[in-house]
Amino acid sequence: MFNFFSKKTKENMKKDGLDNTVDSSAIVSDTDIKQQQDPNKEVHTQIYYHPSWNVKNEQRYVLNFLNNDLKPLRPNQLSLSGIELFQTPKAIGVSAFVRNSLPKAITFGELPLILLDENKEVIAKQVFDGSELGEIPAESSMPWLFSFPKETIKKKQFSNKNWTLAFDLTAKHRLDLAESWEKSLPKEQKEKLEKIVEQLPKLKENELNMTGLQAKVAENGDFHVTVLIRNGSEKNITLEKVPLRVTDAVDDVVAEGGFSLDDFTVKANTSKPWTFIFPANLVKKNDMDLSRWRVSVIQ
């Protein structure tokens, strides 16, 4: 598995790929694994070899050297640090350090990765079985080989320098919680929201919509509407003003009004829950039928 490292010798100890680093919450769904640490702390990941690998002494020397030369991570990060790339008629092989700065070991499920050239254009995309990597210990760096089969390759001509193996955060639509929700929402409700996000119909490319979750009238007459704001694009979207209309089961307008949002961003390819509160004076129908209802943005 590791024969292609023969090109990396003591006289040629330099990585050919760049680094891709993300917050662990973007990849690891178990929020309990993330722990509070000093955000300015530097984490120097120690090299770790998969138990099934038999790495020759010279290769081990080179890999140890390359790992020691890596930039330290911040707490609660995951990183892919490209080492070497080679091509065959049937695949592209990419070696990289898989780095974990969390204070606990992690395992992966589905692992969508994307290979980019020096101009950040897509070379190949593939969803890997992350369980094959096994458990990656806390604050460690594990060399691994990823193979992109011929059918996943989008570009055949590219430079073998300054490429990037990256986590493909656009591959799977996921739940994104505002910090206030992350802190206050019980684990069971988070899991329920994650299931809702997974089961909703797939968004069209660049589509932005709202899906209603809950609507109720408070004791003071205010009308609370909780929605999922769904972003189907590959870019973050910032919302500042949102004019909303809510209709009930008989298609009557029950509430209408505009909302101003402060620093509100829906990340690329995510759904973000939010509750909009219509003051009582904006409620247009008191005997509303909420057995079925719809929320829409006023054009």
N, C-alpha and C positions, 0 to 999 in steps of 0.2 A: 504493500500500500504506500510505502514511503520511499520507493526507489527513486522517484523523480527529484528528490532532494540532493541527488548526487551532484547536481550543478552547483549547489551551495557548498562551498568549501571554506576553509579558514582564510583563503585569499579573496573570497568573494562573499563576504558576510554583510549583505545589505538587502533589505526588503524591497520587492518590486511594486507592492501594492500600498495603498493608503489606508487610513483608519476610518471606521464608521462607528460612532458612539452614540447611544441613546439612553434615555432614562429607562430603568428596568420595568416600570409600569406599562411601557408601550409594548413589551414582549411577554412579561410574566404576569398572568392574570390574577394570581393569588396575592391580594393586597396585604395579607398578613406577613408576607415574607419581607416586605420593605420596612426598615426600622429607621428611627430618627438618629441621625449622626450629624456631626459638624460638616456643613456643606463645603467648607474650605479645606477639609482634610484631604491629603493626598494618599491614594491607595496604590501601592506598588504590588501588582499581582505576581504571585510566585508560580513558576512553571509547574505544570502537572501533566503527566503522560497517561493516556488511557490504558487501563490494565491489560487490554488485549494487544497492545502495540509493543513490538520488540524493536526498539530504536538503536541503531548502531552507535558506537561511542563517538565517532566523528560527527555524525548527524546530531547527536545529543549535544555535543560541544557547540555546534553552529546554532542550534535552536535556543540553547541557554543564552548564548551571546545575544541573539536577536531579541529575545524576551527581555533581557536586562536593559536593552537599549530603548524599550518602549516608553512612551510618556506615561506618567502615572494617571490613574483615573480619579474621578470624584466618587464619593459614596453613592451607592444605589444605581450604578451604571452597568450596562452591558456593552461590549465592544467587539468588533471584528477587525483584526489587523492583518491585512493581506501580506503574504510572504512570497508566493511564487505562483505562476500560471503557466500551463502548458496545454497544447492543442493536439488532438488526434483526429483522425477522420470521423470518429463517432462521438466525440465529447470534448468538453473543455474541463480540465482539472484545475482546481484552485485550492491552494493551501493557505490557511490563516490561523492565527491565534484567536480562539474564542475566549473572551475575557469576562470575568464576573467580579465586580467590586462589592457585591452585597456581603454582609457579614454571615450569610447562610448559604449552604449549597443550593443549587437550582437544577431543575430538569426541564427539558423542552418537550412540547407536543409537536404539532405542526410548526415547521420553521420555514416561512417564506423568505427567500433571499433573492437579491437582484445583483447582477454583475454589471458595473458601469465602466465605460472607458474614460480616458483622461478628460474628455469633454462632457462627462456625465450623461452620455447617451447609452441606452440599454444595449448590452451585449447578449445577456441571457437572463431568464427568470425561471425559478423553479421552487416548488414547495417540497422541502426535505422532511424526512421523518426524524425529528429532533431527539426521539427516544434513543436512537442509535448512538448518540454522543454519551449517553449515560448521565451520571450525576457529576456536575462540575462543582468542585469544592468552593467554599467561601474564599474570596480574594485570590482567585487563581487564574491561570492563563493556560489553556489547553490547545496544543496544535492539532489541527484536523484537516482532512482532505474532503472537499466537496466536488462532486462530478455533475456537470450540466450536460445531459444527453443532447444529441443532435437536434431533436425536435423542440428543445427549449431555447435554442440559439437564435437570436434575432439579427445578429450582425456578425459577419465572417471576417472582415478586415478591421483590425484595430491594433493599437500599440500594446506591447507587453509591459509597458512601464506606466506608472501612475494610474492604474486601474483601481477600482474600489469594489470590494465585496460588502454589500450593505443589507441590513434588515429591510425587507420590503413592507413598510408600514401601510401601504395602500392595498395590499393583497387581500386583507380581510377587514370588512367593516366591523367596527367595535364600539363599545360604550366609552364615552368620555365624561367624567364627572367634574363639575366645578369643585374647587377646594372645599367650599362650605358643605357641599353634598358629600364629598369624600369623608369628611370628618363626622358628619352627623347621621348619615344613613346606615342603618343596621346591615350586617353582612347578608342576611336573608333577602332584604330588599334589593341590594346590589346584584345578587345572583338572579333575582327575578327580572330585573331590568336587562341584564346581559342576555337572558333567554329571549326576551321580547325583541331585542335588537337582532339576534341571530335569526329569528323566525319571520321577521318582516320581509316583504318583497324586496328584491335587489333594486337599488337606485340606478337610474340611468346615469351615464357619464355627465358630470358637472351639475347634476340635479340637486336642488335644495328644497326640502319640504318640511312640513310639520305633521306629526302624527299625534292625535290626542290620546292621553293616558287616563286622565281623571278630571271631572268637572263637578264642583259642588258649591252650594251657597253657604257662606259662613253665618254665624248667629247675628252678626252686625249688618248683614245684608250684602257684604262684599261677595263677589263671584270669583272663585279660585279655579284656574284652569292650568293643569299640568300637561305639558307636551314634550315630545321628543323632537328636537331640531336636528334634521338629518342632512349631512353634507356628503354628497356623492362625488365631489371633485378631489383632485390630488393637491389642492392648496387649502390652507387655513382661510376661513372666512370670518371677518369681524363684523358684527351687527351693532349698529348704533341706535337706530329708530325702527320700531316694528309696529305698524298699524294692524290690529287684529279684529276679526269679526267671528263671533261664535253663533252658530245656528243649531236649533234643536231638532227633534225627531220629525216635526212637521215642517221643517225648513224655515221656521220663524227666526228672525234675528233676536237673540236674547241678550247680547252684550256686544259693545263695539267701542274701541278706543285705541289710542297710540301709546306706546311704551318707549322710554329712553333707557338704553342699556349702557353701562359703564365698563369699558374694557372687556367686552364679551366676545370671545372667540370660539368658534366651532372648528376643531382641528380637522385636517384632511381625512376624508373617509371615516368619519365617526358620527355617532348620534349623541346629542347632549340633552339631558332632561332639564326642564326649567318650568317654574310656576309663575304665571302671570296673574296678577290680582286686579280685577276690575272693581273700582270703588262702586258703592251702591248706586250712586247717581248715574253710572254708565250702564246699569242693568235696565234693559228695555222690556223685559217680560218676566213677571213674577211667577206665573204658573207654568214655567218651562217644563217640557218633557225631555228629560235627559236619558231616556232609555236608549237613545241614539243621538249623537251630536257630532258636529264638525267644526273645526277651527281653521280659518284661512287668513292669509295675508291680504289686506285691502290693497288693491292695485291703484 
